Amino acid sequence: MTANAYIKLVPSSEAENISTEMIKEYFHYYKEITAKTGNQVNWSYDEAAFPYKIEEQPDAKGSWFYLRSDEDRYNLIMLGIDKEVIHDENGTDKLQSFIQITLPETATFGDKGKANEFCKFLAKKLKAELHLFNGRVMYFYPRK
């Protein structure tokens, strides 16, 4: 059964909109900082910390992409962007961007753990609202 997590860009987030290119930049930055951790302990930690590579399908058109791994206990994580209509406190409708992280049926428990780590990293960087795979919500933005 597939599972979804969402990173919602609320009004007090770092940005109101996101693109797949921005997510890819955060992915490369995440890989870079995990590699630095490995350098400090003299171990190639970047390969074990987040063993995924970006794959994009021709029909994705900048709206989604895969993180695929060839490692033993990992397989696939899908990331996509979209917008939803929300009702603010004034009763007006507003578009809100979000990132959807999907674990397909072929995903492993390792994929779920790594997806949770990456979701938390992204939500902290974007100061966003994170809806985890288990339904819980984490707030990484300044709340009133």
Backbone as numpy.savetxt, mean C-alpha at the origin, in Angstrom:
# Nx Ny Nz CAx CAy CAz Cx Cy Cz
-10.04 -17.01 -0.72 -10.87 -15.82 -0.72 -9.99 -14.57 -0.72
-10.30 -13.62 -1.54 -9.51 -12.40 -1.61 -9.77 -11.52 -0.40
-8.78 -10.71 -0.07 -8.88 -9.78 1.06 -8.41 -8.42 0.58
-9.02 -7.37 1.13 -8.69 -6.00 0.73 -8.38 -5.13 1.93
-7.43 -4.24 1.75 -7.13 -3.19 2.71 -7.19 -1.88 1.94
-7.50 -0.79 2.63 -7.65 0.50 1.97 -6.88 1.57 2.72
-6.21 2.42 1.97 -5.56 3.60 2.52 -6.32 4.79 1.97
-7.05 5.47 2.83 -7.90 6.57 2.40 -7.22 7.90 2.67
-7.18 8.74 1.64 -6.57 10.06 1.75 -7.63 11.06 2.23
-7.62 11.31 3.51 -8.59 12.21 4.14 -8.13 13.66 3.95
-9.00 14.64 4.26 -8.61 16.05 4.05 -7.32 16.47 4.74
-6.97 15.90 5.88 -5.74 16.31 6.56 -4.53 15.44 6.17
-4.64 14.64 5.12 -3.52 13.83 4.64 -2.50 14.71 3.93
-1.32 14.13 3.67 -0.26 14.84 2.96 -0.70 15.27 1.57
-1.48 14.44 0.90 -1.93 14.73 -0.46 -3.40 14.34 -0.58
-4.10 14.99 -1.50 -5.50 14.65 -1.72 -5.65 13.62 -2.83
-4.66 13.55 -3.72 -4.68 12.60 -4.82 -3.40 11.79 -4.82
-3.45 10.62 -5.42 -2.29 9.74 -5.51 -2.29 9.10 -6.89
-1.11 8.77 -7.38 -1.00 8.07 -8.65 -0.22 6.78 -8.42
-0.31 5.88 -9.36 0.46 4.64 -9.24 1.95 4.93 -9.28
2.34 5.98 -10.00 3.76 6.35 -10.06 4.26 6.78 -8.68
3.44 7.50 -7.93 3.82 7.91 -6.58 3.96 6.69 -5.67
3.06 5.72 -5.81 3.14 4.50 -5.00 4.41 3.73 -5.34
4.75 3.69 -6.63 5.98 3.01 -7.05 7.21 3.68 -6.46
7.19 5.02 -6.38 8.30 5.75 -5.77 8.42 5.38 -4.29
7.29 5.31 -3.60 7.31 4.89 -2.18 7.81 3.45 -2.06
7.43 2.59 -2.99 7.90 1.20 -2.99 9.43 1.16 -3.10
9.99 1.92 -4.04 11.45 1.94 -4.22 12.13 2.54 -2.99
11.54 3.56 -2.40 12.09 4.15 -1.18 12.06 3.12 -0.04
10.97 2.39 0.08 10.85 1.37 1.13 11.93 0.30 0.95
12.15 -0.14 -0.29 13.20 -1.13 -0.56 14.58 -0.56 -0.21
14.78 0.71 -0.48 16.06 1.37 -0.22 16.35 1.44 1.28
15.34 1.83 2.07 15.60 1.95 3.52 15.75 0.59 4.18
15.08 -0.44 3.67 15.30 -1.78 4.23 16.68 -2.30 3.87
17.18 -1.92 2.69 18.54 -2.30 2.30 19.57 -1.64 3.21
19.31 -0.39 3.61 20.23 0.30 4.52 20.27 -0.39 5.87
19.14 -0.89 6.32 19.12 -1.65 7.57 20.02 -2.88 7.44
19.94 -3.55 6.32 20.79 -4.71 6.07 22.26 -4.36 6.02
22.61 -3.22 5.44 24.01 -2.79 5.38 24.57 -2.56 6.78
23.73 -2.05 7.68 24.19 -1.79 9.04 24.54 -3.07 9.78
23.84 -4.15 9.46 24.11 -5.42 10.14 24.88 -6.40 9.26
25.39 -5.90 8.11 26.20 -6.68 7.19 25.46 -7.93 6.69
24.23 -7.71 6.21 23.41 -8.80 5.69 22.54 -8.23 4.58
22.30 -8.99 3.52 21.47 -8.49 2.42 20.00 -8.59 2.80
19.61 -7.73 3.72 18.27 -7.75 4.28 17.21 -7.31 3.29
17.60 -6.53 2.28 16.61 -6.03 1.32 15.94 -7.15 0.56
16.63 -8.25 0.31 16.02 -9.38 -0.39 15.01 -10.11 0.49
15.27 -10.17 1.78 14.37 -10.86 2.70 13.27 -9.94 3.22
13.56 -8.65 3.35 12.62 -7.72 3.96 11.38 -7.51 3.11
11.56 -7.34 1.82 10.42 -7.10 0.93 10.77 -7.67 -0.44
10.59 -8.99 -0.61 11.08 -9.68 -1.82 10.14 -9.57 -3.03
9.74 -8.38 -3.38 8.78 -8.18 -4.48 9.38 -7.30 -5.57
8.86 -7.50 -6.76 9.19 -6.67 -7.92 7.89 -6.17 -8.53
7.94 -4.98 -9.11 6.75 -4.39 -9.74 6.52 -5.02 -11.10
5.26 -5.40 -11.35 4.84 -5.88 -12.66 3.58 -5.12 -13.04
3.56 -4.65 -14.28 2.40 -3.91 -14.74 1.84 -4.57 -15.99
0.54 -4.68 -16.06 -0.13 -5.24 -17.23 -0.45 -4.11 -18.20
-0.49 -4.41 -19.51 -0.79 -3.36 -20.49 -2.16 -2.71 -20.29
-3.13 -3.46 -19.79 -4.47 -2.91 -19.61 -4.64 -2.14 -18.30
-3.59 -2.07 -17.48 -3.68 -1.39 -16.18 -3.87 0.12 -16.35
-3.23 0.72 -17.33 -3.37 2.14 -17.65 -3.18 3.06 -16.44
-2.19 2.77 -15.60 -1.91 3.64 -14.47 -2.89 3.56 -13.33
-3.74 2.52 -13.32 -4.71 2.43 -12.23 -4.40 1.29 -11.25
-3.59 0.33 -11.64 -3.20 -0.75 -10.74 -1.94 -1.44 -11.24
-1.29 -2.17 -10.33 -0.11 -2.97 -10.69 0.07 -4.07 -9.66
0.95 -5.01 -9.98 1.25 -6.14 -9.10 2.58 -5.93 -8.40
2.69 -6.50 -7.23 3.97 -6.74 -6.59 4.11 -8.27 -6.57
5.02 -8.80 -7.37 5.17 -10.25 -7.51 6.50 -10.68 -6.92
6.49 -11.86 -6.29 7.69 -12.42 -5.69 7.92 -13.83 -6.20
9.18 -14.16 -6.40 9.57 -15.51 -6.79 10.09 -16.30 -5.60
10.09 -15.68 -4.43 10.58 -16.34 -3.22 9.62 -17.45 -2.79
10.10 -18.31 -1.93 9.39 -19.51 -1.52 8.03 -19.25 -0.88
7.94 -18.37 0.10 6.70 -18.19 0.86 5.90 -16.95 0.45
6.19 -16.42 -0.72 5.52 -15.21 -1.16 5.02 -15.39 -2.59
4.00 -14.65 -2.97 3.46 -14.79 -4.31 3.10 -13.44 -4.92
1.98 -12.82 -4.47 1.46 -11.68 -5.19 0.66 -10.75 -4.28
0.83 -9.44 -4.50 0.03 -8.40 -3.88 -0.38 -7.45 -5.01
-1.63 -7.05 -5.03 -2.10 -6.10 -6.05 -2.37 -4.75 -5.39
-1.99 -3.68 -6.07 -2.25 -2.33 -5.58 -2.93 -1.53 -6.67
-3.96 -0.79 -6.29 -4.68 0.04 -7.24 -5.14 1.33 -6.60
-5.50 2.28 -7.44 -6.01 3.56 -6.93 -7.39 3.82 -7.51
-8.19 4.55 -6.76 -9.52 4.90 -7.21 -10.02 6.07 -6.37
-11.23 6.50 -6.64 -11.87 7.59 -5.87 -13.26 7.13 -5.47
-13.72 7.66 -4.34 -15.07 7.37 -3.88 -15.73 8.68 -3.45
-17.05 8.69 -3.47 -17.81 9.85 -3.04 -18.09 9.71 -1.55
-17.74 10.72 -0.79 -18.03 10.73 0.64 -18.88 11.95 0.96
-19.56 11.90 2.07 -20.37 13.02 2.54 -19.63 13.65 3.72
-19.26 14.92 3.58 -18.56 15.58 4.68 -19.55 16.07 5.73
-19.04 16.71 6.78 -19.90 17.13 7.89 -20.90 18.21 7.50
-20.65 18.90 6.40 -21.59 19.92 5.91 -22.69 19.32 5.06
-22.62 18.04 4.79 -23.62 17.37 3.98 -23.37 17.45 2.48
-22.20 17.94 2.10 -21.87 18.01 0.68 -21.09 16.77 0.26
-21.22 16.43 -1.01 -20.50 15.29 -1.54 -19.11 15.73 -1.98
-18.14 14.85 -1.75 -16.76 15.16 -2.08 -16.08 13.89 -2.57
-15.16 14.03 -3.52 -14.39 12.87 -3.99 -13.19 12.67 -3.08
-12.97 11.42 -2.69 -11.84 11.07 -1.84 -11.04 9.97 -2.52
-9.75 10.17 -2.66 -8.89 9.16 -3.27 -8.54 8.08 -2.25
-8.30 6.87 -2.75 -7.85 5.80 -1.88 -6.98 4.83 -2.66
-6.17 4.10 -1.90 -5.34 3.03 -2.45 -5.95 1.73 -1.97
-6.17 0.80 -2.88 -6.69 -0.51 -2.51 -5.57 -1.53 -2.65
-5.34 -2.29 -1.59 -4.36 -3.35 -1.58 -5.13 -4.66 -1.52
-4.94 -5.50 -2.52 -5.70 -6.74 -2.63 -4.78 -7.93 -2.56
-5.17 -8.90 -1.74 -4.50 -10.19 -1.69 -5.40 -11.18 -2.43
-4.97 -11.68 -3.60 -5.81 -12.63 -4.34 -5.83 -13.99 -3.64
-6.63 -14.90 -4.16 -6.76 -16.23 -3.55 -5.43 -16.96 -3.49
-4.51 -16.65 -4.40 -3.21 -17.34 -4.43 -2.21 -16.74 -3.44
-2.59 -15.69 -2.72 -1.68 -15.05 -1.77 -1.42 -15.97 -0.58
-0.24 -15.81 -0.02 0.17 -16.62 1.13 0.07 -15.79 2.41
0.32 -16.44 3.55 0.35 -15.72 4.81 1.53 -14.74 4.82
2.61 -15.10 4.14 3.75 -14.19 4.00 3.36 -12.93 3.26
2.56 -13.09 2.19 2.08 -11.92 1.44 1.25 -11.01 2.33
0.42 -11.60 3.17 -0.44 -10.79 4.04 0.41 -10.00 5.04
1.42 -10.64 5.60 2.29 -9.94 6.54 3.04 -8.79 5.88
3.59 -9.04 4.70 4.33 -8.00 3.99 3.39 -6.89 3.52
2.17 -7.25 3.10 1.19 -6.25 2.69 0.82 -5.36 3.87
0.64 -5.95 5.05 0.34 -5.15 6.25 1.47 -4.17 6.56
2.73 -4.64 6.46 3.88 -3.76 6.70 3.89 -2.60 5.73
3.70 -2.90 4.44 3.76 -1.86 3.41 2.59 -0.89 3.54
1.41 -1.42 3.91 0.24 -0.55 4.13 0.51 0.45 5.24
1.07 -0.01 6.33 1.37 0.87 7.46 2.40 1.92 7.07
3.42 1.49 6.32 4.43 2.42 5.84 3.81 3.51 4.97
2.99 3.10 3.99 2.34 4.07 3.10 1.42 5.02 3.87
0.61 4.45 4.77 -0.33 5.28 5.53 0.40 6.30 6.40
1.53 5.91 6.99 2.32 6.85 7.79 2.89 7.96 6.92
3.43 7.59 5.77 4.03 8.58 4.88 2.99 9.55 4.33
1.81 9.05 4.04 0.76 9.88 3.47 -0.13 10.55 4.52
0.08 10.19 5.80 -0.77 10.67 6.90 -2.23 10.39 6.56
-2.51 9.13 6.34 -3.82 8.70 5.86 -4.53 7.83 6.88
-5.70 7.35 6.49 -6.53 6.46 7.30 -6.40 5.06 6.69
-5.97 4.10 7.49 -5.72 2.75 7.00 -6.80 1.80 7.49
-7.48 1.16 6.56 -8.46 0.11 6.86 -7.79 -1.22 6.57
-7.42 -1.94 7.63 -6.66 -3.17 7.49 -7.50 -4.33 6.95
-6.83 -5.41 6.60 -7.50 -6.60 6.06 -8.52 -7.18 7.04
-8.26 -7.02 8.34 -9.16 -7.58 9.35 -10.30 -6.63 9.73
-10.41 -5.48 9.03 -11.50 -4.55 9.29 -11.18 -3.45 10.28
-10.07 -3.55 10.97 -9.70 -2.51 11.92 -9.20 -1.27 11.19
-9.30 -0.13 11.85 -8.89 1.14 11.25 -7.77 1.74 12.08
-6.73 2.21 11.39 -5.62 2.92 12.03 -5.58 4.33 11.45
-5.39 5.32 12.33 -5.38 6.71 11.91 -3.95 7.24 12.01
-3.40 7.69 10.88 -2.06 8.21 10.84 -2.04 9.71 10.53
-3.19 10.35 10.66 -3.28 11.77 10.41 -3.68 12.48 11.70
-3.37 13.80 11.80 -3.76 14.53 13.00 -5.29 14.62 13.08
-5.83 14.13 14.18 -7.28 14.13 14.36 -7.67 15.28 15.26
-8.87 15.79 15.02 -9.41 16.91 15.79 -9.91 16.47 17.12
